[in-house]
Amino acid sequence: MAALPHWLGEPPAEQAPLTGWALSRLASAVAEDIRLDAVVDVTSTARAVEADLGGPFGARAAGSPAAGRPGEAQTFPLTDVSTRGLREEDASEPWAVLFDPARLIRGIGTVTDARRDGDAVELALSPHPLFADPADAWLPPGARSLVVRLDPATGLLRSAVLHDDDGPLATARVREVHIDDVRSEESAGQVLARMARTLVEPARLTAEVAVETDPHEDLSFTPEPTALPSARSWTVTVGRETVRMSGDYAPDRTGPLAARLAELLAPARIVSHLTHVMPGPGTSVRSGVRPLRTFPFSAWAPDGSLTCTFAVDPDTSVLLRAEATASGHSVFRHTVTGVHTQAGR
């Protein structure tokens, strides 16, 4: 079964719009379920000393011995793979990233290059030092880069190559693929695409937020302290308090309530934590959540016991309403009662 052209249309030729397009395509696949058979080759390069790619939250313990890394080559024949099933399991197999590439969004620091390569889109990704998963096989925080080739029609990856400081370290490549069935919720995919673009889409806003349900009150906010400033910021008023914050934050030094406010502004990373996404009224979606992860987390979608509803502003891509429920009871619910572009921006 051949994949039909996607509703996003043809990838743009210029790098900046192509970057936003590619993030949108990765995200929209979360509203799709593709069933496929494939053959995947996964290879790794031998290293005399294995690089420590775990970053600040997963670095090798001081004084622990540095072991070598043997080279390896494996071939995986796969049958009846469901991309939705991979999301629901948060599958950790070395080939899973090829068919569940939206998981990468949560760990992206920057897209350093985006270009069309024949009928594919090639992206060079650098990891975020605080939000990339130390246990991720493909985009850990200490990686030099991850270069992927995206199939625009399917939203799946044809290949992924992890680089450390010494060059290519691991490669996953689709040798053969046969698509049996594609099910898609286009309107839900459009909402997810808007959310994902906030990773690179600039905004300088002011907003008022009504916190209707939230067990936390701590509004302490610490900006992400590395050389990767967020493209988005807002001055947000909650009750009698006003806080200036960006779309990225230091996850170990920011209160949970403040983290949720930051994710309203820049909801891209939330997309990686969602599983079965269905359209809601207007520009909204309802979704299940991947199984509990200790890291990286989402302040809005931390574990699989929750069902999330998000409504997106089509102009600013801010979440105008966000709610997480468990067993029918609201756990978190915030509503943006006003959002404005800052004068002169």
N, C-alpha and C positions, 0 to 999 in steps of 0.2 A: 504494500500500500504506500503510495507516494504522498508526502505531506503537501498540503495546499499552501499557497501564499498566505502569509499571516496578515491580520488586520492592521498591524503597525505599518505595513507597506515596506518598500525597499529601504535598506539601510542607507543613510546619507553618506556622501563622499567625504565631507570635511570632518576632522577629528572631533571637535567639540560637540556638534550635534550627534555624531556617531556614538560618542561615549554615552550620552543620555539615552539614545535609542537602544544601545546594547543592554544597559541596565534595565530599561523597561522590558526588553525581551526576556531577560533572565527572570524578572519578577513575574511577568504575565504567565509564565509556565506553571506557577503555583496554582493557577486557576484551571489547569489542564491535567488530564490523566492520559498518558500515552502507554499503550501496551506494546511490547516489542520483544524480539529475539535479537541477540547480538553476539559477536565475538570480540573480546577486548584483550589487548596486550598491555601488560603493565611491567615496566622494567625499572630497575634502580641501579645507580652507579656505585661502584665500590669506593670507599673512602678509608684511608689509613686511620684517620681519626674522625668520628662522626661529629658533624657540626651540631652545636647546641642552638636549636631554633625556637626554644620554648618561650623566649621573651621574659618580661619581668614577673609574670605569674606562673611560669613553668620552667624556669631556668634550672639547669643541672645544679644539684646541691654542691656548695663549696667543698673542695677536697675530694669529691667523688671521682673515680678513675674515668678517663675518657676512652671509650671503647671504639674499635674500628667498626666499619659498616661493610658487609659483604655485598657484592653485586648480585642481582637476581633478575630473572625473567620468568614471567608467568603468563599463561593464556587462559582466559575465562570464557567458556561457552555458556551463554545465558539464555534461558527460555522463559517466556511469559513474565517478563519484568513489568511491573506497574510503577510509573513514576510517582503516583500518589502514594502507593504502598511504601516506596523508599522514604518519602517524607514522614509518613505516619510512624515508621520504625526509627527514623533518624539513622538510617543504615550507615554502617561504618566500613563496609567493604571497600577495598582500594579503588574499585571501578565505579563506585556509586556516584562520585562527583560528576561523572560524565552525563548521567541521566537525572541528576538532582542538583544542577548548578546554582540554583537560587540560594543554597546554603552558603555560597561564597560571599554573598552580599554583606553579611554581618561582619566579616573580617576584612573588608577592603578598606585600606587607608587612602590610596589614590589609584586612579587609572592613568598610568604613565604613558600609555600609547593605545590608540585605537585606529585600526585601518581595515579596509576591505582587502581581502585576499582571495581573488577569484569569486566563488559564490559563498564564501565564508567571511566571518568577521573575526579578526584577530585582536585580542586584548592583552595588554601587559598590565598586571595588577601588582601593586605592592601592599603588604599587609598593614593593618592598623596595629600599632604596638600594644594597645590596651584591649581592643575588641576582637582581634583574631584569636582563635582557639589554640592554646599551647599544644593540644593533642591532635590538631587537624593535620592530616597527612599531606595536604596540598597547599594550604595557606596559613602556616603557623607564623607567629609574630616575628620570628627571627629570619624568615626567608628573605632572599634578595628579591625575588619576583616569582610570579606564576603567569605563564603565557598560555592562553587558551584560544582555541578556534571554535567559534560559535556557529551553529547551523541556524540561519535566520528563520527558516521555515518551521523547524521543530522546537527551537529554543534549547536544544541539547548541545553538548560539547562533542566535537569530533576528536579533540585531543586536549591534554593538559600537560604542561612541562614545568616542573618545580625547579627553580634555580637557587643555589646557595652561593656563597662568595667564590667558590671554586668552579662554578658552571652548572650545567644541568645535573640534577640529583635524582629525579624520578620522572617517568613519563607514563601516561596512560593514553592509549590510542584505540579508537574504534576501528577494527579491521573490517567488520561486516555488521550491518544492521538491517532488520526487517521490521517495519512498523505494521502492527496488526490492527490497531484501533486508536482513534484520537477522540477524546471528549473534552470540550472546552466551554467555559463560561466567559464569553467575551466581555460582558459588562464588568464582571468581577476582575478580569485581567486588566481592564483599563484603569480601575482604581489602584490595583497593585503597581501598575506601571507608573502612575503619578507618585505613589509613595516612594518608589525606588529612585526616582530622579532627584529626590531631595538630597541624595548623597553628593551631588555635584551642582545642583541648581541653587544659585545664590538667592538670599532673601534677607531683608532687614526690616523687621516688623515690630509693632506694638500690639499687645493683645490683653484681653481680660478673660480669665478662665474661672468658671464655677466648678469647684471640687465638690461634687455631690456625694460621692462615696469614696473613701480612702482611709485605710487604717493608720496611715502615717501622717505626721504633721511637719516633718523636718524639711525645710526649704533650702538647706545649705547646699550650695552649688559650687563645685570646683571644676573649672574648665579643663579640658584634656590638655596636659602640659607639654606635649611634644611639638615639633615643627609642622604639624598638620592641622592648621586652623580650619574650623568648620566654615563652609560657605554660607551658613545660615545663623542668624541670631535674632533674638527678640527681647523686648522689655515687657515682661508679663506681670499683670496684677492679679493676685489671688487674695480675695477678701481685703484686708487692710495692708497687705504686704506687696511690695513690688520688687521683682528680681530681674536682673539682667543676665541672660544666659545664651549659650550657643547650642548648636545641635549636637556637639560632642561633649562628653563629660568624663571626668576621672571616675570610673565605676566604683572604686574602693573608697572614694572620698566625697561622694555626693549622696544626699539623702534620697530614699526611694521616691518620695513625692516629687522632688525636684527632677529626678531622672525621668519620671513619667511626663513631666512638663516639657523636658528637652526632647523626648520622643514624639510628643505632639507636633513640635516644630519640625523635626527631621525624622520622619517615621521609616526611612529606608531600611534600617537594620531589622525592624520588626518583621518584614516580609520573610526573612530567612527562617523565622520560627513558626510559620504557619503551615498548615497541612491541607485540609479539605476546605477550600474557599468557595463560598456561594455568594451570588449577588444579593444585595438588599435594596431597599428603596433608594432612588436617586443615585448618588455617587457613594454608596456604602457597600460594605461586605460583611459577611459573618463567617467565622473560621474556627476550626479546631487548632490546637497547638501541639508542637512536637513534644516528645517526652522530656521530663525534667533534665535540665543540664545544670551543672554547677558553674560552667563558664563556656562560652560567653553567654550572658543572660540577656533577656529583654525585660525591661521594667513593666511592660504591658502584657507580655506573653511568656511568663517564666516557666510554665509546666503544662503537661497534658491534661490536667484536671479542669482547665479553663476553656471557656468558649468566648471568643472575642468578637466585638462588633466595632467597626471603624467607619466613619463618614469623612470623606476628604473634600476639602475646598478645591474646586477645579482651577481657581486662579492662583492660589499660593501653595497648594499641596499640603497645607497644614491639616492635621486631623481636627475637624470641627467638633466631633463627638467621638469619644472612645469609651468602651465599657468592656470589662472582663467579668464573666459570671461563672459560678461554680454551683452545680446542683440547683440551678434556677435562681440563685441569690447573687446580687451584685457584690463584687469584691472591690473593684475600682470603677468609678464612673466620673469622667470629666467632660465638661461642655465649654467650648470656646464661645463666649457671648459677644465678642467683638474682636476683629483682627484688621489691622491697618498697616499699609506700607509707610515706612518712615519718610518724612518729607525730604526731598532731595535725593532719594534713592531710586 
